[in-house]
Each structure stands twice: as structure tokens, then as C-alpha cells.
């Protein structure tokens, strides 16, 4: 019987190759991840700074940005098939809703992406309000309105978009609440240091 011996050098080489492959794939999915230095993060946090960006929200926004052009292409490809079946009123409503959804989605995704990355409360609040007040009702209308004669593909695409909106509402609320709480604490600390109590 022949025995196989593994050398420590061969095992280390396999691990190095595996790490390089995983890093390469990860860098294609999340650009800039391989350039991140975790030692710098530890030094940053130890000085009293805290990163407030919400990772689940950023991931949801990233995949929503990737998915939005696909949703747009499918919606415009299916539009001629449904157009002749619709009444004049529903034709007008469909075009108006699609135009509004496209404009709001571009603004909303930009505000959410930049607000979360740069930890800016006004952009995050604008993103969250646009999501809950405009985009969610419009997308639910496109999903649930039977007068628009939705196809199976149309319903699946709308359901995925509504799922993104639901995730972004939850994670956006958490991120916004955390950022606001941190901002209030920073304000109180700053006022405490600038106005020391009298002796």
C-alpha cells in the first residue's frame, strides 16, 4: 500500500493560492475590499472614532443598484405587450408611475449609498423618506394592480424590487437611528468639553 505524505510547504502553498482566489473573487463582487487594512480600523476605533455605516444596508443598496437596470429593461420590454390591453386611463397611469419610479429610484439610491458611506444624516433621512413615502407605494401599486395585466415575469420582478425596498426600510431605519443617536452623543460630549462646569 502506497502512502501519501503532505509536506508543510505544499499545504502552505495551497492555502496561499486559496486566499488569493477568494480575494480575487471578493474584489470583483465588492471592489476595494482587498485594499482594506484591519489594523488601521483598530487604530481608528481605539482613538474614539466609530464607523456608523450599516453593512447590511450597503449590501442591499449595492444589489439594488445592480438589479435596477435589469428591472428597467424587463419593464420596458413588457410594456408593448400590455399597452394595447390597457384602457386609456391605465395607459396614462402606467407611464406616469414608471416615469416617477425611475426618477425617484435614481435619487433614492444615490442618497442612500452616499448617506450610508459618508454617515450623513440628512441624506439617510431623505433616502428613508423617499423609500417609505414614494417608492414603496408606487412599487406595491405596480405589483398588486390587476388592471395593469401583470405577467408572471412582471410579478416576479416587482416582488424582488419590493423585497429590496422592505430590506432597505428596515436596515435604513436602524442605520438612521444609530447615526442620530451617535450625533446627539457627540454633540453633548463636544458641549461638555467646550463648556466645563464652574468650580
HELIX and SHEET records of a PDB file:
HELIX    1   1 UNK A    8  UNK A   29  1                                  22    
HELIX    2   2 UNK A   33  UNK A   35  5                                   3    
HELIX    3   3 UNK A   38  UNK A   46  1                                   9    
HELIX    4   4 UNK A   55  UNK A   83  1                                  29    
HELIX    5   5 UNK A   88  UNK A  117  1                                  30    
HELIX    6   6 UNK A  121  UNK A  130  1                                  10    
HELIX    7   7 UNK A  131  UNK A  135  3                                   5    
HELIX    8   8 UNK A  136  UNK A  144  1                                   9    
HELIX    9   9 UNK A  146  UNK A  148  5                                   3    
HELIX   10  10 UNK A  152  UNK A  194  1                                  43    
END                                                                             
